[in-house]
Amino acid sequence: MSKTQKIEQLWTVLETRDRSIFKAKQRLTKIENENAHLKGDINQLRKEFQLRKEIIKELRQEINELTVNLQISETQQESLKHVIQQREESIENLKGQLQRSEDDRLLLHQKIDQLQEQLNEKQATEGMESSKFWQLRNQFLDFKKSLGLKGEE
């Protein structure tokens, strides 16, 4: 092989290497660009991850607050149930008292009616006994008694 051929061959090898180096540099640039893009994606994902961690923390806090509120509500509900039960018992007691009062009222009305009837009879009797006839009758009976005669009383 001649010097020229060797030079040409070396030149070809150099050109091939240059092309290989150029292609390698292009691939390296592409990889670096992809790497930069991936770093940006990673940073974005980290930010999203941090944001979601904070959201989860806030949700846990809210769940704890809701749990406490629920426990308070359940306690209040139990307290209200107790108050309602007491009120229902009071209502039942008042119903019993009302029924007894109604029964007493009816008994009083019956007693008033009886007393009114007795009063009417008494007034009728007093009216009859205060009449002239009755006075004469009583005087006659007294006279008869004084004579020792038996008669109607």
GIJOUR-V120443 format. One line per field, one symbol per residue. phi: phi as a letter, one per 30 degrees, with the letter a starting at -180 (. if undefined). psi: psi as a letter, one per 20 degrees, with the letter a starting at -180 (. if undefined). burial: + if it has 9 or more other ideal C-beta (glycine too) atoms within 8 Angstrom, else -. A space follows every 50 residues. Layout:
BEGIN
phi = ???
psi = ???
burial = ???
END
This chain:
BEGIN
phi = .cdddddddddddddddedddddddddddddddddddddddddddddddd dddddddddddddddddddddddddddddddddddddddddddddddddd dddddddddddddddddddddddddddddddddddddddddddddddicc adc
psi = qrhghggggggggggggggggghgggggggggggggghgggggghggggg ghghgggghgggggghgghgggghghggghggggggggggggghgggggg ggggggghgggggghggggggghgghgghiqhggghgggghgggghijqq aq.
burial = -----+--+----------------------------------------- -------------------------------------------------- ---------------------------------++-----+--++----- ---
END
